[in-house]
Amino acid sequence: TTTTTTTLPPITTTTTTTPPPPSPTTTTVTTTQALNTSDPLALSRLESIKNSVNELSLLSKTVPSDFIFDFDKAVTGVSLSNGGRTVAATVAHFPGLINHGIAMTVGFLGPCGINLPHTHPRA
């Protein structure tokens, strides 16, 4: 009898595993003071909130003066001309308008100023 011995190379198995996906990131903004409405970033954060519960929470941090716009004493949104001036209240400087989709402009006519009656049908 003849015996033949064959040596086989070792079998190498390669297993590739992918790391698990990162867990979702949650950003929480906690406000403990009144909203600083002069900070454009704070206003943009408030505008970007889509959840009404979060919006109400952040709006509750505002102060009553954030919802009063004095067109007579405004220093922002003012356009001057020879016939008078207009004052615009927008979300950029009047937080009370945030998420309402509106803005207001008041015109003050000076002596000899004129503004013809007109409409804004698509407004």
C-alpha positions in Angstrom: 0.0 0.0 0.0 1.0 3.5 -0.7 0.0 6.5 1.3 0.1 9.9 -0.2 -0.1 13.0 2.1 -1.0 16.3 0.6 -0.6 19.4 2.6 -3.2 22.1 1.7 -2.6 25.7 2.3 -4.6 27.1 5.2 -7.9 28.6 4.2 -8.1 32.3 4.9 -11.5 33.9 5.3 -11.9 37.7 5.1 -14.9 39.2 6.7 -15.6 42.9 6.2 -17.9 44.6 8.6 -19.1 48.1 8.3 -19.5 50.2 11.4 -23.0 50.9 12.5 -24.3 54.3 11.3 -23.9 57.1 13.7 -26.8 57.8 16.0 -29.0 60.8 15.0 -27.7 64.0 16.4 -30.2 66.1 18.4 -29.6 69.8 18.9 -31.4 71.3 21.8 -31.6 75.1 22.3 -32.3 76.1 25.8 -33.3 79.7 26.4 -33.3 81.0 29.9 -33.4 84.7 29.2 -35.5 87.0 27.1 -34.9 86.7 23.4 -32.3 89.2 22.2 -34.2 90.5 19.2 -31.2 92.6 18.1 -29.3 89.4 17.4 -30.1 88.3 13.8 -29.1 84.8 14.6 -31.6 84.5 17.4 -34.3 85.8 15.0 -33.4 83.3 12.3 -33.5 80.5 14.9 -37.0 81.5 15.8 -38.0 81.7 12.2 -36.7 78.3 11.4 -38.7 76.5 14.2 -41.5 74.5 12.6 -42.8 72.8 15.7 -45.5 75.0 17.3 -44.7 73.7 20.8 -41.0 74.8 20.4 -42.2 78.1 18.8 -44.5 78.8 21.8 -41.7 77.9 24.2 -39.3 80.3 22.5 -41.9 83.0 22.0 -42.6 82.8 25.7 -39.1 84.1 26.3 -39.8 87.4 24.5 -40.6 90.5 26.4 -43.8 92.6 25.8 -41.8 95.3 24.0 -40.9 92.7 21.3 -44.6 93.0 20.2 -44.9 96.7 20.0 -43.6 98.6 17.0 -43.5 102.4 17.2 -43.7 103.7 13.7 -43.1 107.2 14.9 -39.8 106.5 16.6 -38.5 103.7 14.3 -34.9 103.9 13.2 -34.9 100.7 11.0 -36.9 100.1 7.9 -37.3 103.9 7.2 -37.2 105.3 3.7 -37.1 109.0 3.3 -38.1 111.1 0.3 -39.0 114.7 -0.5 -42.8 114.0 0.0 -42.5 112.2 3.3 -41.3 108.9 4.6 -42.3 105.2 4.9 -41.6 103.0 7.8 -41.6 99.2 7.3 -42.1 96.7 10.1 -40.7 93.3 9.1 -39.6 90.2 11.0 -36.0 91.5 10.8 -36.8 94.0 13.5 -40.3 93.2 14.8 -40.5 89.7 16.3 -44.3 89.9 16.7 -44.6 89.2 13.0 -42.6 86.0 13.0 -44.5 83.1 11.4 -47.5 85.2 10.5 -46.3 85.8 6.9 -47.0 89.5 7.1 -45.2 92.8 7.2 -46.5 96.4 7.5 -45.5 99.7 6.1 -46.9 103.0 7.2 -46.5 106.1 5.0 -46.1 109.6 6.5 -46.9 112.3 4.0 -45.1 115.6 4.4 -46.3 119.0 3.2 -47.2 118.8 -0.5 -46.6 115.0 -0.4 -48.9 112.9 -2.5 -49.7 109.2 -2.6 -52.3 108.2 -5.2 -54.9 105.6 -4.1 -53.8 102.2 -5.4 -54.1 98.5 -4.6 -51.8 95.6 -4.3 -53.8 92.7 -5.8 -51.2 90.0 -5.3 -50.2 91.0 -1.8 
